[in-house]
Amino acid sequence: MFNRNSVWFGALIGILMPLILYALLYGALELYNKLAEAPLVFNENILQLLSPVINLFFIRYYFVTKKYDDTGRGLLLVTFIFMIAYFVIN
C-alpha cells in the first residue's frame, strides 16, 4: 500500500496523516470534556502545531528504511508548508 516512490504520493500522505491525527486528538479531547466532571481546557493552536509531527515518522521510514527519496521529499515539502502556514496564521 505504501510502496510508491512519487512526490505526489508523499504529499498525499503528508496531508492526510496530520489531518487524521488532528481529528483523532480533537475528538478525544472533546469526548473527555463531555464525560469529565472537570473539563480540560486545551488550546487548539497546540493541536495544530502537534499534528504534523506524525509526518516525521513517515519521513524517516521513506528516506532511511525504504530509500524512496521522492516520497520522502513530498512528505518533507508538505510538512514545511504546514509549519510555515501555522506560523503565518497564528
N, C-alpha and C positions, 0 to 999 in steps of 0.2 A: 504494500500500500504506500509506504513512504520511500520507495526506491526509484525516484526520478531525480535526474540531475538537470534542473531547469531553474532559472532565476524566477520565472513566474510561479512555479510550484513553491519555491521558498517564500515568495511574497505572500502567496495564499496561506501557507502555514503561519507565517508571521503575523497575518491579520487575524486569522480565525482563533488561534490559541489564546492570545491575550483577551479577546472578546469573550471566549468561553470561560476563562478564569475569572474575569471581572464579573460576569453574570453569576457564576457559582458563589463567589465571595459575597457579592451584594445580596443575593438571595439568602445565603446562610445568615448574614448579619440581620437582615430584615426578619427572618424567621425567629432568630434569637430574641430580637426586640419584641416580637409579638408574644412569645412564650414566657419570657423572663419577667419577674416582678420589678426588677431594677433594670430598665433598658440601658443598653450600651450605646454611648454616644460615639459615633465614628465620623471621621472626615472623609468625604467621598474623594477628595483630592489624593489621599493616601492610596486608595484603591486604584485610581487612575495611574499613579506612579508605580505601584507594585505589579500590576497586571502584565506589563511587557517582560517582567523578569523571567517568565516561563520560556521566553524565546532563547535565553542564554543556554538552557539545556539542549534545545534543538540545534542551536548554532554549534555547540561543541560536538554533538552527535554527528552532524553532517560534515563538519570540517575535519574532525580528528578520526572518528570511527569509520565513517563511510567514504571519506575522501571525495565527497561531492561538493566541489568548490562553488559551482553555480548556485546550487540550492542554498548553501551557506551564505553566499553573497546576497541573495534575495531576502533571507531572514535578517541579515545584518542591516540591510537598507531599510526595511520596514521598521526595525527596532529603533534605528536612529531617527526616522521620521516620527515615530510615536514620542520619543523623548523630546525632540525639538518642538513638536506640537504641544506637548504638555507644558513646557516652559514658556512658550509664546502665549498660550491661552491663560495659564494661571500666573 
